[in-house]
Amino acid sequence: MAATRNIKLLQLAIALILSSGGLQLVHGADPTAVLAPLKTIPAGVHDFNQTLVIPRQRILPRMSNKAETGVPAPFLGKQSSQPGGWLRGEDRFGTVLRFAPNVKGCLIQTEEYGTGRAGGFWNDANTQGDTSLRANLCSMASDFTVDGRAELRPYPWGHPEGAPTPDLHGPDFPFRADGLCVQGSGFCLERIRFYQIPGTALRIKGGRGKQAGTYGIYDSLVGQLSNIDVMMALGGIVVEAADTKLHAIYVTQVVGDGLTMSGPGSVVDVDHICGADRAVVVTQQAEFHTAYHEAARIGTHILAEAPGTRIDGLNIGPGTCWQRGVKIEAHGCTIKGLFGMVMAETAAHPDIAGVEILPGLVNEVIEGALAVDGDGSKALILRGHRNKVDLKGGWNKRANATFVRVAEAVTGSTVEVRGAGDGGTVLDLSASGLDRVNGQGNEFKIKWGGAAKRVIYPGGGNVYNLAPGTQLWIDGGLQSAGMANPAK
């Protein structure tokens, strides 16, 4: 009884401290970290020289004559369930949390972040380690701006002429701290802005540890991010929690990658990522709706471990990706509603393509419209098998460009091209090897207006030499050996 009374007194003391708004040292944590107050931070610029920690649990207000620490256990449960803490400003523009350059590691983090103790579910029947440990459930952050004071210049990924080496305001800026790091389950982040962050602006991790049992009232299947802005940071947003839902994500002027999706099953609805090395990197299967990935070396990079990634509505920008608009390394990806412009090649950027599918991939689907801005560039580099391509577009001025280049012996694929433009080549089969390989049902269909070369055949010639299994239509006519000058 005495022990129970002491625990309740301690809980009451913590509740009074937090409700007073004071920042308190986190027990057992880095002495430079302090707990965030569980009250709205008023508008204004607030300076910190310590890491700000969002508590793992909140202490609910006093009700009746006792302090409530949660709700009763669910059916068949034993322990009470309690939500995570929160950090909230008065408004996203008026409340600025400004951090001194001496803050290392994280500017803001949830309690137990990175320790393996922040479990993913309400932890009834936890029998390993700290049996009093409860998971970090439904922590929240909203309505404030984080100023990391990194002193990055606009578009730090661009190295201006005359910039010193190392470039301390660009790619060589020294890493100090990430902006906000969250680990747990059911987190909710809304209306947050990150500015001049000396690391990755936002990191999201799923819960870990040995917590188990039926869902409690404060468990949540997914985490949610809504209305997140990043401006000037070493890295943008990294999502490592499965099934995370993101809406209205805007990232610009970052040195590295803008958005990295490493949480399988996650969904991004409406985003604009630009001004980065790679705007978006997908390392686990993800889904995008109404995406705008531009002004980067690679606009959208789908890695081999992300098969089945789907994008509905993708703008690669007005000729601003200087290597690839989309680079696909995984099987079974689908991109529909693709549009934008492919930059012309230059001496500084000699190899540019709108979409590239890497060797040996199967079941890719590419549908949309692309324009090529000038000489040398390719709208699509095609490889693999059983792929489907349906592209419209061309070029508005005479250009020595290529609309579709087949870079290996594809089989069982369907390619339909509709467009217009003078000069250049619509379909380049010179490196395809399809004069020696059975196409196993390949179909290439070209409908084109203008004086562009319709086809370059395997080996680089103008004479039909396709092996069996590949059919070619030009303006509705099926091509075959013996036709007069069929490549024009």
N, C-alpha and C positions, 0 to 999 in steps of 0.2 A: 504493500500500500504506500509505503514511504517513497519507494522508487517511482511509482506511478504519479504521486503528487509532485515530486521533483521534476519529472518530465513535463508535466502540465505547466508548472511554474516557468520552466525554461521556454516552452512554446509561447507563453504569454509575454515573456520578456522580449523574445524575438519579434513578436507581432508589434509590440509597442515601439521597438527600435525602428522597424521598417516603416511603420505608419507615420513616424515622426519625420520621415524624409531624409534622415541622415544616411550617409554612405558608410558601410561597415566593412571591415576586413573579413574576407571569406575564410572560414575555419578550415585549416588543412590545405589551403591553396597558397599560391605565390603571394608573399606579403605585399607585393605591389598591386594586388587585385582587390577591388572593393565591390560589394553588393550594390546593385542598382536599387533605388527606392521604389517601392510598389505604390507610386503615386504619379500623376501626370507631371512631367517636367515642363515648366512654363516656357513661353517664347523668350528668346534671347540667346546669346552666345555663352555657352557653359564650357569652361576650360577644365581639362583633366590631365593629370600626369601619371595616372594609374589605369590599368585595365579595368573596364567596367563589366561586372558579371551579372547576368540575368539569373536569379535564383532557380534552382531545380524545382522547388516547391513554393507555392504561395501559402501564407497563413490567412485563412479566411477570417472575416470580421467576427467579433464577439456577437453571439446570438443568445438571447435569454441570459442565463447566469453562467454560461460556460464558453470556453473558446472552442470553436469548431475548426478542426484540422482537415476535414474532408467530408465525404458522404459515406454512409454505411456500405459495407461490402456488397457486391452483387450476389445474385443467387449462387449458392455453393462456394462463395468466397469467404475469406477470413479477415483480411485487412481492409481498412478504409482506403478510399481512392481520393486523390487530390491533384488538382491541375498544377502546371508549372507556373513560374513567375513571369513577369512581363516588364517591358521597358517601353514607355509611351511618352511622346512629346505632345505639346499643345497643337502644333501643326507642322507639316513636313517641311515648310520653307522657313518658318519663324523660329523653330527650335533647332539650334545648331550645337552639336556636341563636338568640341574641338579638342584634339589630342596633341600633347607635346611630343617632340621628336624622341624623347627618351622612352616612350612606351614601346615595348617589344612584344613579339609573339602575336597577340590579338589586341585590337583596340576595344572590342566588345565581344564577349563570348557567353555561352550558357555554362552554368556550373557543371563541372565534371567533363567538359568538352575535351576530347582526345584521350581520356583516361581508360576507356573501356568499361566504365561504370554507368554510363548513361544509357540505360536499357531502352528497348523499343516497345515494351508493353507493361501494363500495370502488373506489379510483381508479387501478386499473391503466391505463396509457396516458394519464395526465394530461399534456398537452403545452402547456397554457396557464398562465401565471402561475408560481406556485411549484411546480416539478415534484416536490418532496419532500413536498408537502402530501398528507395523507391525510384522508379524510372522518371526520366524527364519527359513529362507528357504535356502537350499543348502549351508550350512556352510561346510567348507573343512579343513582337516588337513592331511599333508603328509610329508614324507621324513625326519623324525627325530627320535631320541631315547630319551625316558624319563627315567631319573635316579632318583628314589625316595629315594635312600640311606637308605633302610630299614634294611640292615644288616641281611637278612635271609640266613641261610645256605642252601646248596643244599639239595633237597628233604626234606623240612621242615615238611612234614606230617609224616616222620619217626622219632620216638623218640629214639635216640641212648641210649645205656646203659650208665649210669653215667651222663646223662644230668640233670641239676638242675631243680627243680620245684619251681616256674613257669619257663617254658622254654622260655626265652626271645628272642631266635633266631629261634623258631619253632612255635608250635600251640598256645602258649600263648603270641606271639608278640603283643604289644599294637597297636591298630588301630590308625592311624593318618590322612591319606588322601587317597582318590581314585586318580587314575592316570589321566584319561581323562573322563570327563562327558559331554555328548552331548544330547541336547533336541531340537527337532524341526522337520522339514520335509525335506527329500531329501538330508541329510548329505552324504558326501563322504569322507571316511577315507582310505588312501592308504599308504602302505610302512612305517608303524610305529612300533617301538619296545619299549617294556616296560620292565624295569629292576629294581629289588629290590623295588617294590611298596608297601608302608605301608597301603594297603587297597585293594580294587578291581581295577584291572588295567584299565578296560574300561567299562563304563556304557552308554547305549544307551536308550533314552526315546523318545517316540513320542510326537508330539505337543499337547498342551492342550489349553484351553481358548475358547473365543467366536468368533474367526476369522471365516469368512464364505465367500461365493461367488464363482464365477467361477474361475477355475485355471488361474493363471497368468503365464507369460513366465518362471519364476523361480521356479514355483511349481514342485514337483516331486512325483510320486506315491510311490517310495521306497527309502530307504536309502541303501548305499552300503559300505561294508567293504572288503578290499582286501589287502592281504599280511600283516597280523597283527601277531606280535610275542610277547609273554609274557613269561618272564623268571624270576622266583622268585617273588612271590607276595602273599599277604594274600588270595586274590580271583582273578580269571581270568577275564572273560568277562561276562557281564550280558546284554542281549538284551531284552528290553521291548517295542520296537517299532514294530508294525505289519508290515509284508511283507518285512522285512529287508533281503537283499541278502548278504551272506558272502562267500568269496572265499579265499582259502589258509590261514587258521587260525591255528596257532601253539602255544600251551600253555604247559608249563612244570614247575614243581617245585613250586606248589602253595599249601598253607595250606588247603584251603577249596575246593570249587568246581571250576573246570577248565572253563567250558562254561555253562551258564544257558540260555536256550531259553524260554523266556516268551512273545515273540511277536508272536501272531498267524499268520500262513501263511508264516513264514520265511523259507528261504532255505539256507542250508550250503553245499557248494561244495568244497570238498577237505579240510580235517582238520586232525590234529594229536594232541590229547590231552592226556597228561600222567603226572604222578607224582602229584596226587591230592587225596583228599578224595573221591569225585565222579568226574570222568572226565567230563561227560556231564549230565546235568539235563534238562529234557524237561517238562515244566509246561504248555505249550500251544502247539497245533498242529504245527508240524514243519516237514521239509523234509531234509534228508541228502543224499549226494552222495559221495562215496569214503571216508569213515570215518575210523579213527584209534583211538579208545578209549581204553587205556590200563593203566597198572601200577597205579591202583587205588583200593580203597575198592570196589566201584561199577563203572564199566566202563561206562555204559549208563543206566540212571535211567529215565524211562518214567512214569510220575506221572498221577494220575487219571484224571486230567483236560486236558490231552493231547490226547484224542482219535483220531484215524486216522493218527497218526504219521507214517511216512514211511522212511525206511533207505534202500538204494540200495548200498551194498558194505560196510560191517562193519567188521573190524579186532579187536578182543578183546585182541590181544597181545599173546606173547609166554609164557603163564602161569604166568601172572603178576597181575591179578586182584584177590585179596585175600578174596573176599566174593562173588560177582556176576559179571560176564562179562556184562550181560544185566538183568535188573529187570523191568518188565512190570506191571503197575498198571492201564492201560487205555484200553478201548475196541478198537477193530478194528485196531490194529497196524500191520504193515507189515515190516518184516526184511528179505531181500533177499541178497544173496551173503555174508552170515555170515561165518566167518572162524576164526581160532585161536586155542589156547590151554587152557585147564582148569587146574589150579594149583592143585597139590595133597594136601590133607588135612594134617594139622600138629596140634600139641598141641596148638600152638598159633592161628591157624586158622582152627577150627574144622568143619566148615560148609561152603562148597564152591560149587558153581554151575556155569556152563557157562551161562545158561539162566534160569530165573525163571518167570513163569506166575502166578500172584496172583489169589486167588479164585474168581469164578463167572464171569470171563471175557469171552467175546464172540468174535468170528471172528478174532482171531489172526492168522497170517501167519508167520512161521519161516522156512526158507530154507537156507541150507548151509552145512558146514562141520566143525566138532569140534573134537579135539583130547584131551583125558584125560591123564594127566601126571603121575597119580599115584593113590594110595589107597584113598578110601573114597569119592571122588568127584563125582558129577553128571554132565553130559553134559547138560541135560534139566530137569527141574521140571515142569510138565504139570498140569494145572488145567483149569477149564472153559468149554465152550460148543461151538460147531461148529468151532473148531479151526483146522488148517491144519499145519502139521509138516512134513518136508522132510529133514532128516539129514543123512549125511555120516560121517564116521570117525571111532573112536574106541580108542585103546591104543596100543602102540608099544612094551610094555613089560607086563609081567603078572602082573595084578593089580586087587585089590578088589574094582573096581569102578562100577558105574552104568551109562549106557548111557541115558536111559529115565526112569524117575520115575513119575508115575501118582499118584498125591497126593490127589485127590478127585474124586468123581463120575462124570467123564466127559461124555458128550453126544454129538452125532452127529459130532464127530471129526475123522479126518483122520491122522494117524501117520505112516510114512514109514521110516524105518531105514535100512541103508546099511553100513556094516563096518566089522571090524575084530579085534580080540584080545582074549587072553587067560585069564581065571579067570574072576571074576566079573559077572555082570548081564546086559543083553541087555535091557530088559523091565521089570520094577518092578511095578506090579499091586497090591502089598500087601496092600496098604492103599487106594485103589481106591473104594472099596465098590461095584465093578461091578458084584459081585456075587448076589447082592440084587437089583440093579438098572438097569432098562432097558436102554441099551446104545443108543437107538434111532438112530441107523445107524453108530455106531463107527466101524472103520476099523483100525486094527493094522497089519502092514506087516513088517516082519523081514527077511532080507537076510544077513547072518553073517558067516564069516569064523573064525575058531579058537574054542578053548574049553571053551568058556564062557557059562554060564547058559542063555538060551534064554529067559525064562519067569519065574517070580515068580508070582503065581496066587493070587487073592484076599484072604486075611487072612494069606498069607505067605506059602501056600502049593505048591506042584509040580503037583497037579492033576487038570485037566480042570474043572472049576466050574463057568464059566461066564454065567450071566443071558442073556435072549434073547436081541437082539438089538446090540450085540457086536460080531464082527467077527475077528478071529485071524488067520493070515497066517504065517507059519514058512517055509522059503526056498521054497515058492511056494505051500505048502500044507495047506489046510484049516483045522484047528484044531476043534475037537468036543469031547463031552463026550465019554468015552469008549476007546479012543485011548491009546495005550500003552506008558506010560512014556513020555507024549508029551512035557514036560517042558525042556528036555535036549537040 
